[in-house]
Amino acid sequence: MKKMIFLFCVIASLVGCNRPEPNYEGVLMTEYGRNGINSFKIVTGAQGMLGPGSELYQVPMWEQAGDPDVVEITAKDAGVFTVDPSYTYTPIRGKGAEIVFNYKNYRIQDPETFFDNVEANVLNKRVTDAYREEARNYTTDSLMNNLGKFELSVQSRLKEEFKTKFFDLTTLTSGLKPPASMLKAVEDRNKAIQEANRVKNELETSRMLLEKAKIDAETNKVQSVGLTKEILMQQYIEMLGKTSNKVIITDGRTPVILGN
C-alpha cells in the first residue's frame, strides 16, 4: 500500500511539472524532433507524463534587452561614424514552436542564458549590419543632416528582420556619433555664424547711429541758417512793440523812445 501511495505521488509530481508557467509559451516536442518543425507544437495546461522522445519547452514571453558592441559605420564618401546601439524586443506569441525549433540549441531551458545566446549569435549581428548597410546610402553631410530619417530607415528594416526571426522589435536607439573632425567643423561653423551675427548687429547699430548723426547735423544746419541777423532783429522789434514799458533805442546818435 505504501508503495502504491509513493508511486502515485511520484506520478502526480511528474504530471504537475509538465505544465507551462505563466507568461511562458509551452512547446511540446515529440518523436525526438525528427519531423522538423512538424514535431513541435504549442500546448497549454498540464501535459501528463511525456513519452519517449518527447520534451516540453517553455519560451519566455516577456520583453528582453539587447546591447551590441560599439561599431563603426562608413558613409558612401568614407566618412566614419560610431554607433552604440541598444534595443528591446519580445518573442512573438504563437511563434513558440518556431523559436524552439530554430534556437533550442542555445540552452533554451535557461531563459537568461538562452536570450543572451540568441542576441549574441543572431540579433546583434542583424542590428549592426543594418546600421552599416543603411549608412552606405548617405554621404557624410547628408547623414549628419538626416539623422532622424536614417534611424527610421534602420528601425523599419530591423522590424521586418526581427519578425523573420520570430521576435518583435519594440525600441531601438543608435547612440550614433559623428567623427571628431566633423564635430569640430560643426562647432567652428556655429561659432562663425554667431560671430557673423554679432558683427551684423554691430554694423546695424553703427548705421543707425550714423543716420541719427546726419539727421542731427541737418537739423542744426537748418536752424543756424534760418536765424539770420535780419530775422533776429525783426523778432526783437516785434517783442518791443508788445511791451508796455518805456524803452529807449539808440544807434548811438539819435534816441528813440517807445511806450509813451
Wavefront OBJ file of the C-alpha trace (Angstrom):
o trace
v 0.000 0.000 0.000
v 2.778 2.382 0.907
v 4.488 1.602 -2.404
v 1.300 2.417 -4.251
v 0.966 5.740 -2.446
v 4.609 6.583 -3.147
v 4.226 5.698 -6.824
v 1.076 7.815 -7.065
v 2.901 10.801 -5.554
v 5.779 10.415 -7.994
v 3.413 10.247 -10.938
v 1.418 13.227 -9.664
v 4.581 15.273 -9.244
v 5.753 14.399 -12.742
v 2.379 15.279 -14.204
v 2.279 18.541 -12.274
v 5.711 19.561 -13.531
v 4.686 19.184 -17.178
v 2.795 22.442 -17.267
v 3.880 25.740 -18.905
v 4.480 28.516 -16.379
v 2.538 31.811 -16.562
v 3.863 34.225 -19.201
v 5.615 31.369 -20.970
v 4.519 29.683 -24.172
v 4.617 25.887 -23.903
v 6.036 23.930 -26.832
v 5.881 20.166 -26.915
v 8.470 18.310 -28.980
v 7.654 14.746 -29.999
v 9.499 11.947 -31.818
v 12.838 13.457 -30.868
v 12.157 16.280 -33.332
v 12.750 14.009 -36.311
v 9.955 15.539 -38.380
v 11.403 19.034 -38.238
v 9.014 21.846 -37.353
v 6.130 19.342 -37.521
v 7.483 17.708 -34.356
v 6.889 20.919 -32.374
v 3.519 22.301 -31.315
v 2.247 24.895 -28.875
v 0.484 23.429 -25.847
v -1.275 24.745 -22.752
v -2.123 23.217 -19.403
v -0.745 20.034 -17.840
v 0.688 17.595 -20.373
v 0.713 14.485 -18.207
v 3.574 12.060 -18.425
v 5.687 12.571 -21.538
v 6.522 9.584 -23.675
v 9.928 8.674 -25.097
v 11.317 11.286 -27.453
v 9.011 13.982 -26.059
v 10.030 17.116 -24.202
v 8.176 20.200 -23.012
v 9.936 23.513 -23.691
v 8.881 26.861 -22.306
v 9.515 30.097 -24.195
v 9.501 33.289 -22.038
v 7.137 35.899 -23.483
v 8.381 38.988 -21.631
v 10.442 41.857 -23.055
v 14.182 41.381 -23.468
v 17.007 43.921 -23.943
v 19.919 43.669 -26.355
v 23.136 45.664 -26.213
v 25.510 45.047 -29.156
v 29.131 46.203 -29.095
v 30.102 49.649 -30.348
v 30.820 49.553 -34.093
v 31.989 51.955 -36.781
v 29.849 52.631 -39.837
v 31.037 54.285 -43.043
v 29.128 56.674 -45.301
v 29.469 56.242 -49.052
v 32.082 59.033 -49.214
v 34.176 57.321 -46.497
v 33.023 59.406 -43.519
v 33.271 57.258 -40.383
v 30.642 57.355 -37.627
v 30.386 55.456 -34.332
v 27.247 53.546 -33.384
v 26.483 52.205 -29.905
v 23.058 50.596 -30.420
v 20.655 49.162 -27.875
v 17.226 47.632 -28.386
v 14.348 45.820 -26.744
v 12.239 43.017 -28.200
v 9.696 40.357 -27.305
v 9.066 36.861 -28.665
v 6.007 36.801 -30.920
v 3.142 34.914 -29.305
v 2.094 31.939 -31.385
v 5.651 31.501 -32.700
v 6.968 29.482 -29.770
v 7.289 26.320 -31.863
v 9.431 28.125 -34.456
v 11.569 29.700 -31.729
v 12.245 26.328 -30.086
v 12.889 24.606 -33.407
v 15.375 27.265 -34.548
v 17.088 28.129 -31.275
v 16.753 25.224 -28.822
v 20.495 24.568 -29.105
v 21.072 27.938 -27.371
v 20.189 26.441 -23.934
v 16.513 27.324 -24.093
v 15.915 25.707 -20.673
v 17.695 28.690 -19.063
v 15.826 31.864 -20.201
v 18.589 34.330 -19.267
v 21.323 32.349 -20.990
v 19.017 31.498 -23.872
v 18.280 35.098 -24.837
v 21.894 36.157 -24.320
v 22.896 33.456 -26.793
v 20.192 34.408 -29.306
v 21.270 38.045 -29.145
v 24.975 37.273 -29.462
v 24.576 34.799 -32.316
v 21.601 36.167 -34.251
v 20.039 39.509 -33.329
v 23.063 41.693 -32.546
v 24.596 40.953 -35.924
v 21.364 41.928 -37.665
v 21.376 45.253 -35.822
v 24.980 46.207 -36.588
v 24.718 45.042 -40.204
v 21.600 47.177 -40.689
v 23.417 50.293 -39.486
v 26.439 49.562 -41.672
v 24.434 48.884 -44.821
v 21.966 51.765 -44.435
v 24.839 54.216 -43.852
v 26.130 53.464 -47.351
v 23.049 55.199 -48.763
v 24.214 58.547 -47.356
v 27.140 60.880 -47.774
v 28.750 62.155 -44.592
v 26.972 65.517 -44.767
v 23.599 64.038 -45.698
v 23.830 61.558 -42.832
v 24.563 64.398 -40.410
v 21.639 66.408 -41.779
v 19.204 63.471 -41.888
v 19.864 61.524 -38.697
v 16.164 61.098 -37.984
v 15.472 59.699 -41.446
v 18.493 57.402 -41.194
v 17.437 55.969 -37.839
v 13.866 55.434 -39.030
v 15.116 53.532 -42.082
v 17.269 51.312 -39.851
v 14.395 50.725 -37.437
v 11.939 49.892 -40.232
v 14.397 47.420 -41.737
v 15.111 45.747 -38.401
v 11.418 45.403 -37.522
v 10.978 43.261 -40.616
v 14.160 41.284 -39.998
v 13.248 40.588 -36.374
v 9.860 39.257 -37.483
v 11.597 36.724 -39.719
v 13.411 35.581 -36.549
v 10.072 35.380 -34.658
v 10.626 38.470 -32.483
v 9.008 41.906 -32.301
v 11.438 44.830 -32.125
v 9.935 47.279 -29.615
v 12.591 50.004 -29.230
v 15.873 50.896 -30.921
v 18.482 53.518 -30.028
v 21.508 54.139 -32.228
v 23.835 56.149 -29.987
v 25.281 57.466 -33.257
v 28.249 59.855 -33.038
v 29.899 61.656 -35.967
v 33.693 61.711 -36.355
v 35.613 64.112 -34.100
v 36.756 66.149 -37.109
v 33.143 66.724 -38.147
v 32.114 67.696 -34.636
v 34.885 70.296 -34.627
v 33.842 71.527 -38.074
v 30.251 71.918 -36.916
v 31.397 73.717 -33.770
v 33.610 76.058 -35.822
v 30.758 76.729 -38.241
v 28.380 77.559 -35.400
v 30.950 79.922 -33.917
v 31.418 81.594 -37.310
v 27.649 82.048 -37.638
v 27.448 83.556 -34.157
v 30.351 85.902 -34.913
v 28.784 86.947 -38.220
v 25.504 87.708 -36.440
v 27.369 89.747 -33.829
v 29.179 91.799 -36.493
v 25.930 92.249 -38.406
v 24.225 93.606 -35.288
v 27.118 95.955 -34.616
v 27.058 97.245 -38.206
v 23.312 97.764 -37.996
v 23.736 99.717 -34.764
v 26.527 101.815 -36.306
v 24.382 102.548 -39.351
v 21.521 103.702 -37.166
v 23.848 105.929 -35.128
v 25.293 107.395 -38.340
v 21.816 108.124 -39.668
v 20.928 109.850 -36.411
v 24.110 111.924 -36.545
v 23.296 113.004 -40.094
v 19.767 113.989 -39.127
v 21.051 115.970 -36.124
v 23.615 117.734 -38.312
v 20.987 118.651 -40.889
v 18.727 119.987 -38.142
v 21.475 122.122 -36.667
v 22.364 123.415 -40.115
v 18.779 124.434 -40.873
v 18.470 126.166 -37.533
v 21.764 128.056 -37.902
v 20.961 129.188 -41.447
v 17.415 130.211 -40.625
v 18.256 132.533 -37.689
v 19.949 135.353 -39.675
v 20.739 138.819 -38.287
v 17.672 140.320 -40.000
v 15.300 137.673 -38.563
v 16.678 138.176 -35.082
v 16.221 141.995 -35.399
v 12.650 141.580 -36.626
v 11.832 139.277 -33.700
v 13.379 141.851 -31.323
v 11.304 144.688 -32.715
v 8.116 142.646 -32.505
v 8.855 141.917 -28.881
v 9.373 145.574 -28.107
v 6.082 146.500 -29.726
v 4.246 144.261 -27.336
v 5.807 145.623 -24.119
v 4.160 148.410 -22.036
v 7.418 149.575 -20.545
v 9.354 152.630 -21.755
v 12.280 151.570 -23.843
v 14.956 153.804 -25.326
v 16.504 152.562 -28.509
v 19.522 154.291 -29.904
v 22.115 153.691 -32.528
v 24.488 155.809 -30.560
v 23.327 159.150 -32.099
v 19.538 159.510 -32.193
v 17.451 158.248 -29.253
v 14.077 156.669 -29.978
v 11.529 156.477 -27.160
v 8.749 153.875 -27.221
v 5.876 153.270 -24.881
v 4.735 156.922 -24.341
l 1 2 3 4 5 6 7 8 9 10 11 12 13 14 15 16 17 18 19 20 21 22 23 24 25 26 27 28 29 30 31 32 33 34 35 36 37 38 39 40 41 42 43 44 45 46 47 48 49 50 51 52 53 54 55 56 57 58 59 60 61 62 63 64 65 66 67 68 69 70 71 72 73 74 75 76 77 78 79 80 81 82 83 84 85 86 87 88 89 90 91 92 93 94 95 96 97 98 99 100 101 102 103 104 105 106 107 108 109 110 111 112 113 114 115 116 117 118 119 120 121 122 123 124 125 126 127 128 129 130 131 132 133 134 135 136 137 138 139 140 141 142 143 144 145 146 147 148 149 150 151 152 153 154 155 156 157 158 159 160 161 162 163 164 165 166 167 168 169 170 171 172 173 174 175 176 177 178 179 180 181 182 183 184 185 186 187 188 189 190 191 192 193 194 195 196 197 198 199 200 201 202 203 204 205 206 207 208 209 210 211 212 213 214 215 216 217 218 219 220 221 222 223 224 225 226 227 228 229 230 231 232 233 234 235 236 237 238 239 240 241 242 243 244 245 246 247 248 249 250 251 252 253 254 255 256 257 258 259 260
